Amino acid sequence: MLKTAFKPKWIAALLGALLLSTVFVALSGWQFGSSSSGPVHKAETTEKPVALTEFYQPGVPLFGDKADQIVTLSGHFVPGTEVAITNRIDDEKLGQWTVSAFAVDGAPDDEAIAVVRGWQPSGAEPLPAPSGTINITGRLLPPEGPQLKHDLREPSLKSLSSAQLANRWDLPLYSGFISAHELSADGKPVTQAGLDPIYVGPQPQEAQINWLNVFYGIEWVVFAGFAIFLWYRLVRDDYQREMDAVAEKAAQNFKDGASQGTDELSTSQKDKDDE
């Protein structure tokens, strides 16, 4: 079989199979490399507070490179904008977020931003926001999708959508909202009786495994092995055809020899009979 494998056509086929396998292995390595990814946002960056007005501008979609950042802002809550966002869990209890519009000092066109002030039990009347100039430290988060088929008679909402709240409040808003971690005025903490404070932590920092990429990586390794195996099968089939041809030729020679021997024996017997 080794002699068959050294035929020029099978040597060329082997080189092609090796080249194809190399490509498959490279694709496998790429898939395995893509299967593990670090966090979208590094905590050492997102947990350092920055001014909202310097970090993010209104009228711009809040993409992933801006979301989850701890920001600081000052201004005042807009009276009468309290709204409840239902189906929110705090400490394994189901309730609602209390959200108010916050007019941001230094915003380009006096825009406001939705601020989650805290958590209340389900069905509770949203508590009014504190008055006066307030300083807020919180996490900037992307808006949720708007609630479809919302009954305007319902005072609460099921999602925190900036677009929906802008229509409800008739105010120009930043895209996204703030989860307030700290409220202060004149350097002193502002307490909100009846509201449980909420804290939204940073995104998980451990590497994430994409098992679909791992599966694809294994597939490419199998394809690389199959390319070599296919070359081996083709060579073996060629070798087997050669062996079959040799065996068939040997059988034919044996048959011809046996036939010739029978003819000679018949001729010799006929000569004896003539004598």
Secondary structure by P-SEA (a helix, b strand, c coil): cccccccaaaaaaaaaaaaaaaaaaaaaaaaaaacccccccccccccccccccccccccccccccccccbbbbbbbccccccccccccccccbbbbbbbbbbbccccccbbbbbbbccccccccccccccccbbbbbbbbbbbccccccccccccccccccaaaaaaaaccccccbbbcccccccccbbbbbccbbbbbbbcccccccccaaaaaaaaaaaaaaaaaaaaaaaaaaaaaaaaaaaaaaaaaaaaaaaaaaaaaaaaaaaaaaaac
